Amino acid sequence: MKTILLIEDNTEIRENLAEILELANYKVLTAPDGQAGVTLAVQQKPDLIICDIMMPVLDGYGVIHMLQKNKDTTNIPFIFLTAKAERAEVRKGMELGADDYITKPFNSTELLNAIESRLKKAELLKRDIPADMSGVQTLISTSTGKDLLKELTELRSTNVYKKKETVYSEGSRPHRLFYIERGKVKTYKTNDDGKEFVTNIYGEGSFFGYNALLENSLYKESAEALEETEVALVPKEDFENLVNNNRHVMLKFIQLLANNVADKEEQLLKLAYNSLRKRVADTVLELYRKYQPEDPGKTFAIDISRENLANIVGTAKESVIRTLSDFKDEKMIDIVKGDIIVLNEKKLQNLLN
């Protein structure tokens, strides 16, 4: 049973609304003013909050301001009740973080529909959603009721990049978001001596080039196709509309797209403290787990040049070749026409540093 906190200073309205919500099978907590409401919200952490705006002690704007500052209550869906319907008032409430705005007088059906809608969206945002086109589409359609991503994909243009062809260069300004329909792309940084360091590899179903868009900055790395790759291009303006139209979608989208930050930190730690053998083993395993097909019975071969593998590991190509040869002799991998086949995943994983 979902719990709803009702903050309303008018006793008659508060009691009537509480009765309606209880009949709709919700557990109801009530507070006669904003201060008492904030205290109850922090203590009970309800699933949703309905709050009047004009109240003594602490008004509705003060309530949502205090709850947004508390990490335990900031994501609780919040619906304003008000007799004021001016555009400026509605905008103020939404900017403070309100999810909906219901104007008095209203009927019970309107209120219950709004509650049900917000609770469904809150449940969605708690779930783990894949960071690909389908996951983002699920978020958007549930949060807005619109198939915005379908509109983007129908209107998008696509480019086909040949192997080793540059998608974008470090220092250039971003104008679009990239989505891989087919193939693989590497992102990399280059030092003053021309030495490459591969920062990530993206495969089918992945977005890339988003950091510069989110930061409104120049690209801090370059991107290059590892094989013939088909890339969908989403214009910068459409991407910005996508993440700015809905607060929850924006937060979740940024969370989905920025989940590689921790991976990069771990990559740097491994580069600093792990032995060469351990770094090569970890990189092979990462590529194996990231790109192996869903069918466990199908043999999967990692197709990557020794130069690119060395640039991920952070060492010379000759060192990678020697280490892979050692792994093959130790029956941890096999090498067929240059492709790497993992034979003993557990042994690679447990390799001592």
C-alpha positions in Angstrom: 0.0 0.0 0.0 1.4 3.4 -1.1 1.7 6.2 1.5 0.6 9.7 0.7 1.3 12.7 2.8 -1.4 15.4 2.6 -0.4 18.9 3.8 -3.4 21.2 3.9 -4.4 23.9 6.5 -8.1 23.8 5.8 -9.6 21.1 8.1 -12.6 20.3 5.9 -10.6 20.0 2.7 -7.9 17.9 4.5 -10.5 15.5 6.0 -12.4 15.1 2.7 -9.3 14.5 0.7 -8.0 12.0 3.2 -11.2 10.1 3.0 -11.1 10.0 -0.8 -7.5 8.7 -0.8 -8.2 6.1 1.8 -11.1 4.8 -0.3 -8.7 4.6 -3.2 -6.6 2.2 -1.0 -3.8 4.6 0.0 -2.4 5.0 3.4 -2.8 8.7 4.3 -0.7 10.9 6.6 -2.0 14.5 7.2 -0.4 17.7 8.4 -2.2 21.0 9.1 0.7 23.3 8.1 4.0 23.3 6.2 6.3 22.9 9.1 4.5 19.8 10.4 4.4 18.5 6.9 8.2 18.7 6.5 8.7 16.9 9.8 6.4 14.1 8.8 8.0 13.8 5.3 11.5 13.4 6.8 10.3 10.9 9.4 7.9 8.8 7.3 9.3 9.2 3.7 6.0 8.8 2.0 5.6 7.7 -1.6 4.0 10.9 -2.7 3.2 14.4 -1.2 0.2 16.5 -1.9 0.6 20.1 -0.6 -1.4 23.3 -0.5 0.5 26.5 -1.3 -1.1 29.2 0.9 -0.6 27.9 4.5 0.4 29.4 7.8 3.8 28.8 9.5 5.5 27.6 6.3 3.8 27.8 2.8 4.0 25.2 0.1 7.0 26.8 -1.6 8.9 26.6 1.7 7.9 23.0 2.1 9.3 21.9 -1.3 12.4 24.0 -0.9 13.3 22.3 2.4 12.4 18.8 1.0 14.5 19.3 -2.1 17.5 20.1 0.1 17.2 16.8 1.9 18.7 13.8 0.1 16.1 11.5 1.6 13.1 13.4 0.4 14.3 15.1 -2.8 13.0 12.4 -5.2 9.5 12.0 -3.6 6.9 13.0 -6.2 5.3 16.3 -5.2 1.9 17.7 -6.3 0.8 21.2 -5.5 -2.8 22.1 -4.7 -3.7 25.8 -5.2 -6.5 28.2 -5.9 -4.0 30.4 -7.8 -3.6 29.5 -11.5 -1.4 32.3 -12.7 1.3 31.2 -15.1 4.0 32.8 -12.9 2.8 30.8 -9.9 2.8 27.5 -11.8 6.3 28.2 -13.2 7.6 29.0 -9.8 6.3 25.7 -8.4 7.8 23.7 -11.3 11.1 25.4 -11.0 11.3 24.4 -7.3 10.8 20.8 -8.3 7.0 20.1 -8.2 5.9 17.3 -10.5 2.3 18.5 -10.9 0.0 21.4 -10.2 -3.7 20.9 -9.6 -6.0 24.0 -9.4 -8.9 24.2 -6.9 -11.7 23.3 -7.4 -11.0 19.9 -8.8 -12.8 16.5 -8.8 -11.5 13.4 -7.2 -10.9 11.6 -10.5 -8.6 14.3 -11.7 -6.6 14.1 -8.4 -6.4 10.3 -8.4 -5.3 10.2 -12.0 -2.5 12.6 -11.2 -1.4 10.5 -8.2 -1.4 7.3 -10.2 0.6 8.8 -13.0 3.2 10.3 -10.7 3.6 7.0 -8.7 4.1 5.0 -11.9 6.8 7.4 -13.1 8.5 7.3 -9.7 8.6 3.5 -9.8 10.1 3.6 -13.3 12.8 6.0 -12.3 13.9 3.6 -9.5 14.5 0.8 -11.9 17.7 -0.1 -13.6 17.2 0.8 -17.3 19.7 0.0 -20.0 21.7 3.0 -21.3 20.6 2.4 -24.9 17.9 3.6 -27.2 15.2 1.3 -25.8 16.0 2.4 -22.2 15.8 6.0 -22.9 12.6 5.6 -24.9 11.0 3.8 -21.9 11.9 6.8 -19.7 10.7 9.4 -22.1 7.4 7.8 -23.1 6.5 7.0 -19.5 7.4 10.4 -18.2 5.9 12.5 -20.9 3.4 10.3 -22.6 5.1 11.0 -25.9 7.2 8.9 -28.2 9.8 11.6 -28.5 12.7 9.3 -29.3 10.8 7.7 -32.1 10.3 11.1 -33.6 14.1 11.7 -33.3 14.9 8.4 -34.9 12.5 8.9 -37.7 13.9 12.3 -38.5 17.5 11.5 -37.9 20.2 11.2 -40.5 22.8 8.4 -40.4 26.5 8.4 -41.4 28.6 5.3 -42.2 32.2 5.6 -41.1 34.9 3.4 -42.6 37.5 1.7 -40.4 39.9 4.3 -38.8 37.7 7.2 -40.0 37.4 10.1 -37.5 34.0 10.8 -36.1 35.0 13.9 -34.3 38.3 15.5 -33.1 39.5 16.7 -29.7 39.0 20.5 -29.4 36.1 20.7 -31.8 32.7 22.0 -30.8 29.8 19.4 -30.5 26.7 19.8 -32.7 25.1 16.4 -32.2 24.7 13.3 -30.1 25.9 10.0 -31.6 24.2 6.6 -31.4 25.8 3.5 -32.8 23.4 1.4 -34.9 26.1 -1.0 -36.1 29.9 -1.3 -35.4 32.3 0.0 -32.8 33.9 3.4 -32.0 36.8 4.2 -29.8 37.4 7.5 -28.0 41.0 8.5 -27.2 43.3 11.3 -26.1 46.6 12.1 -27.6 49.6 13.6 -25.8 52.2 16.1 -27.2 54.3 13.2 -28.6 51.3 11.8 -30.5 50.9 8.8 -28.1 47.3 7.6 -27.9 45.4 6.5 -24.8 42.0 4.9 -25.5 39.5 6.2 -23.0 36.5 4.0 -24.0 35.1 1.7 -26.6 31.4 1.9 -27.6 29.5 -0.8 -29.4 26.1 -1.2 -31.0 23.3 0.4 -28.9 25.6 2.9 -27.3 25.5 6.7 -27.2 28.7 8.6 -27.3 29.9 12.3 -27.5 27.5 13.3 -24.8 29.9 14.7 -22.2 30.7 17.8 -24.2 27.0 18.4 -24.9 26.1 18.1 -21.2 29.0 20.4 -20.2 28.5 22.7 -23.2 32.2 22.5 -23.9 34.6 21.4 -26.6 35.4 17.7 -27.1 38.1 16.6 -24.7 38.9 13.5 -26.7 38.7 12.2 -30.3 36.4 9.5 -31.7 37.3 7.0 -34.4 35.5 4.0 -36.0 37.2 0.7 -35.2 35.4 -1.0 -38.1 32.8 0.0 -40.6 30.2 1.7 -38.3 26.7 3.1 -38.9 26.0 6.1 -36.6 22.7 7.9 -36.0 23.0 11.7 -35.5 20.7 13.4 -33.1 21.0 17.3 -33.4 22.2 19.1 -30.3 18.9 21.1 -30.1 16.8 18.0 -30.0 19.0 16.4 -27.4 18.8 19.5 -25.2 15.0 19.6 -25.6 15.0 15.9 -24.6 16.8 16.4 -21.3 15.4 19.8 -20.4 11.7 19.2 -20.8 11.3 16.9 -17.8 13.4 17.2 -14.6 13.3 13.4 -13.8 14.1 12.4 -17.4 17.0 14.8 -17.3 18.4 13.4 -14.1 18.0 9.8 -15.2 19.4 10.5 -18.7 22.5 12.2 -17.2 22.9 9.2 -14.8 22.7 6.8 -17.7 25.1 8.6 -19.9 27.6 9.5 -17.1 27.9 6.0 -15.7 31.3 5.6 -17.4 32.9 8.1 -15.0 33.5 5.4 -12.4 34.9 3.1 -15.0 37.4 5.7 -16.1 38.5 6.2 -12.5 39.0 2.5 -12.1 40.9 2.4 -15.4 43.3 5.1 -14.1 43.8 3.2 -10.8 44.6 0.0 -12.7 47.0 1.9 -14.9 48.8 3.3 -11.9 49.0 0.3 -9.7 48.4 -3.0 -11.6 51.1 -5.0 -13.3 51.2 -5.3 -17.1 49.9 -8.9 -17.0 47.0 -7.9 -14.7 46.2 -4.8 -16.9 46.1 -6.9 -20.1 44.0 -9.6 -18.5 41.5 -7.0 -17.1 41.2 -5.3 -20.5 40.6 -8.6 -22.3 37.9 -9.5 -19.8 36.3 -6.1 -20.0 36.0 -6.4 -23.8 34.9 -10.0 -23.5 32.1 -9.2 -21.1 31.0 -6.0 -22.8 30.7 -7.3 -26.3 30.0 -11.0 -26.1 26.7 -12.2 -27.6 23.8 -13.1 -25.4 23.9 -16.7 -26.7 26.3 -18.4 -24.2 26.8 -21.3 -26.5 28.3 -19.1 -29.3 32.0 -18.8 -29.5 33.0 -15.1 -29.2 36.2 -13.7 -30.6 37.5 -10.2 -29.6 38.4 -8.4 -32.8 40.8 -5.6 -31.8 44.1 -4.5 -33.2 47.2 -4.9 -30.9 47.8 -1.2 -31.3 44.4 -0.3 -29.9 44.6 -2.9 -27.2 48.0 -1.4 -26.2 46.5 2.1 -26.1 43.8 0.9 -23.7 46.3 -0.9 -21.5 48.7 2.0 -21.6 51.8 0.2 -22.8 53.8 -0.6 -26.0 52.3 -2.8 -28.6 55.2 -5.3 -28.4 54.5 -5.7 -24.6 50.9 -6.6 -25.3 51.8 -9.1 -28.0 54.3 -10.8 -25.6 51.7 -10.9 -22.8 49.0 -12.3 -25.0 51.4 -15.0 -26.2 52.1 -15.9 -22.5 48.3 -16.1 -21.9 47.9 -18.4 -24.8 50.7 -20.7 -23.6 49.0 -20.8 -20.2 45.7 -21.9 -21.9 43.8 -18.8 -20.7 43.1 -17.5 -24.2 43.4 -18.7 -27.8 44.3 -16.5 -30.8 42.8 -17.3 -34.2 43.7 -15.0 -37.1 44.5 -12.2 -34.7 41.2 -12.5 -32.8 41.3 -13.3 -29.1 39.1 -16.1 -27.7 38.8 -16.3 -23.9 39.2 -20.0 -22.7 39.5 -19.5 -19.0 37.6 -16.5 -17.7 38.0 -17.4 -14.1 41.8 -17.8 -14.3 42.1 -14.4 -16.1 40.0 -12.8 -13.4 42.0 -14.2 -10.5 45.4 -13.5 -12.0 47.7 -12.1 -9.3 48.9 -8.6 -9.6 
